């Protein structure tokens, strides 16, 4: 049951990052490449029409995480208190940017919300990468100081950064050079994904240029990826064990590298939707590889006093999980049906679509 | 520790109060939209279809705001109330996750279909999407109140040695005797809010002499739905809830009603009075004898325990706030019935559309159903104190142990600033939509 819920939540989170990922990405593209008003408008439209139905996946993932792994939910959410609240604020700023931009015709008004949308998208992409970096690296679980536990159990609190800025310090902060690298990977990945979305959904005048941008970003991503694989081993030396023990898990990194290599051929790809699928593989492969390397751990501990958090020691009891199994399956089938209907309806380019409620 | 709990409570209270402005309107509004859409299907008058689509625009703005302000609510269970989440997540996580999976997806998917799909799918399917939005938003209320009902009156659980609450009986969560009355009361109250909003928009159009045709339609619908829902809020749903509080949370009931001392021969109902916590009595009291005993137990002389019957630590920690919340809610509810009955009388005499003072009055009434709803919510939540899970888990044992009060204060101030900006922009946006009116809608 734990494994079932782990897979379901990972899937829902994966879908969230693929879906909301592209609208974060459009924000980044919007910030750096959209210069003409017409481009700005269609790009915000390509995100604005979809962001709220994408964010539903975050709420669903949060709810299921709360239900299935309450101990994990409690320790991680209070442990990452400050960055999570900042993420909430950024989500709000981004939503304001998207919802308010088109309401008045004044240039200054639009400029304000363009910045709000672009910058908060960029920072959110960065923060999500940093979050993944933290989960890979592990935290000082239980808040151990000089070998003595400061808090009972697995509660911890991470400062935004530690003075050493090092991931291998005893008390790492949220931001260190390792998590920053993962953050950059996330920003570049989502920017590629967002660019693919803009190309797919709009007739923007910068679409041709964006293919070149994707190519360059992809080079950056390849370099960052190789570099991160190297430092990954320093930060979490056990990260390859799972792949050695269970070789079939290699399918996840293969997904990632398929996306990465495929995107080098971006200029030759005829169908925009294929390019979009490649960056989708990139996101899904990245997340699943990280999770697979940790499994069954979901939050490693950097001290010896406290055990890492695993799907087993943080899960709700069997009965609750089994009941939820039944309604969970029904719910997921319904969601898939709704999503298919909805995506079919909103298919096609967004340029002519009516935006604004 | 003390101010830690204080800031955490303040932050939750603030963010949920702001959040609740939006769903209380959308839940009621979805019913009115379904009503208009149904009228359109029956008589094919384009006016009803435009009205439904216009209200759906207002709905959509509120829904977006609800999403934006709802995500922090879910997060805060973990960030600020980590111990509570850890101990009870196995139970209330069920209802919260179901909310996300069943109702939130339903509502957001079909809202998009309603807005974008009219031409593609024909009128009957369009009605169906509107109906599914309604279903989704009411199901949302159902799951959230199931969560709250469990905190008010825990059922179907077992407590392990380590203090964790374990689910033992899933169906008990939905057959909780607290749930159905609380849900119906809440939904009726949200219909009150939306009726008042729609009536107010109607009055505005008539007074401004633009969109008058829609003004009359909105005013009429608002008044009719407003009177029916105001009555239903008070009886039977409000009455049923009060009886539940008296039965399951007698200490909270005594504080709500302002009964400091138990009267042997039946309890009086307090209409006006200010709780004096030093002398433990009500100042300036106006009360009617024996009514409360009758309302609660259908027996004029039945005893109702006063606050003197409970230990200090079992009593709600802020009795005046609870007392005032409850009395404001009941007072406003009573006034609403009177106003809507009066408006209906004028409507029946065909004078409502021309009687300006009443139109102005209705137009400016809008904040009050919101106040009544929010004080109603406060009544439930303050009454539950000092517990998070009534009788079982103290609020002070639920906060995040690692998050210091300084952090919470900082984030609270951030939320206040951000929500003020958000609220301002929301008003601009709704104002603009109302000003444009139904006729100019392009969809």
Interface residues (C-beta under 8 A of the other chain):
Chain A: X52 X53 X55 X56 X58 X59 X60 X62 X63 X64 X66 X67 X68 X69 X70 X71 X73 X74 X75 X76 X77 X78 X79 X81 X82 X84 X85 X88 X89 X91 X92 X93 X95 X96 X99 X100 X103 X143 X151 X152 X155 X156 X157 X316 X317 X319 X320 X323 X324 X327 X328 X331 X332 X334 X335 X338 X339 X341 X342 X345 X346 X353 X354 X357
Chain B: X57 X60 X61 X63 X64 X67 X68 X69 X70 X71 X72 X74 X75 X77 X78 X79 X80 X82 X83 X85 X86 X87 X88 X89 X90 X91 X92 X93 X94 X96 X97 X98 X99 X100 X101 X102 X104 X105 X106 X108 X109 X110 X112 X113 X115 X116 X117 X120 X166 X167 X168 X170 X400 X401 X402 X403 X404 X407 X411 X414 X418 X421 X422 X425 X428 X429 X432 X433 X442 X443
